[in-house]
Amino acid sequence: MADRPYTLLSCALSIDGYLDAGTDERLQLSNADDFARVDAVRAESDAVLVGARTVRHDNPRLLVRSAELRSRRIGRDLPPTPTKVTVTKGADLDPGAAFFTTGDGDKLVYCANGSIGRARRRLGEVATVVDGGRRVDVRWLSEDLHRRGVRRLMVEGGASVHTQFLTADLADELQLVVAPFFVGNPRANRFVGTGRFPFHPGRRATLAEVRPIGDVVLLRYALSTRCTSEMKELAR
């Protein structure tokens, strides 16, 4: 297998497994203490990836918010914010979105080649647009990020991106935060969508941690031997 980054999937969802309320209004699933935890995980990452729909719908900045954590990154000769990465088929992205206009780190847009010209015209001044082929394959993307020096990748959503990484068996660790909400709206987005998930008889994700954080609960799962090895090293 070609080299790829250690890949951590991070997600907050309702009790019934939804990422949002299925409306234009954003549903805040996490709390202040958990936002601080996510900030620390982000600060340890070389790159943070979200899908194009997340960029459009949530307008995330994907910055390291803590001044102390930014200072630590600078002390390690890293930019204050990890490289931002997104994936798009049709290049329907606003160059004025916070993803592009905030932070000093690099911004990478992996685009299907049918829209590469449009993407470079729209986004070429605010990001590096990468030709991802006829359809951007997340395994190829992951390997390309590794070639660019990314050793630790944090995937923050949304559902389509999480599904692609899981079905391609590219996720090493999953951090799920369960919030005390029921959504119950079939139009809302679930944590993962339909996909051909890799199944191995007897293989189960390893529950590495359960941590209450205020009114939410963090469930941390090891999905690969890379993750279980790392956790053993940290436990020593």
C-alpha positions, 0 to 999 in steps of 0.5 A: 500500500502506498504511503498515506497520512494517519487519518482521523475522522471527527464528527458530532451527531445527534442521539439518532445519528444526524449531523444537522436538522435538515433546515437552513438553520445550523444545529450546534451539536457540540459545546464550548469544552468540546470545541476546545478539545477539537481545537487541540486535535486540529492543532496536532494535524497537518491538514484538515479536510471538509467536503464542498457542501460543508464549505457552502453550508457551514462556512467553516474557518477551520482555524486553530482558535487557541493562541497557545496552541497556535504559538506551539505550532509556530514553535515547531516551524509550522503555520498557525493553522493546518493546511485546509483541504476540500473536494469538489465535483463542480467547483461551485465554491465561493472564493470569498468563503471563510475557508479561503479568506481566513488563516495563513496556511495553504488551501488545497481544492481537489477538483474533478477534471471536468470542472478544473478550468472553472475551478482555477478561474474562480479559486486560483487566486485563493487556493491551489487547485489540484486536478483529481481526475475524472472523479476524485478518488479519496485514496489517490487524494490521501496519497497525494497529500502524503506526497505534499508532506501531510502526515496527520489528516483530520477529516471534519465532514460532512457525510459524503466525505466520511462515507468515502474514507470509511468505504475506502478503508482509509480511516485510522481513528474515529472520534464521535461526539454524541449530543443530547438531541433527537432530530428525526428529520429524514431530510437531515444528513446522517453521519454516513451515507449508503456505501459498500463498507469493507467487512471482515468477519470478526473485525470490530472497531476498538473502543479506546475511550469514552469521555463525558464532556459536559452534556455530550459524550466522546466515543473514540474508536480505533479503526486500524492497527496504526491507531492501536499502535499509536494508543499503546505508545501514548499509554506508556 
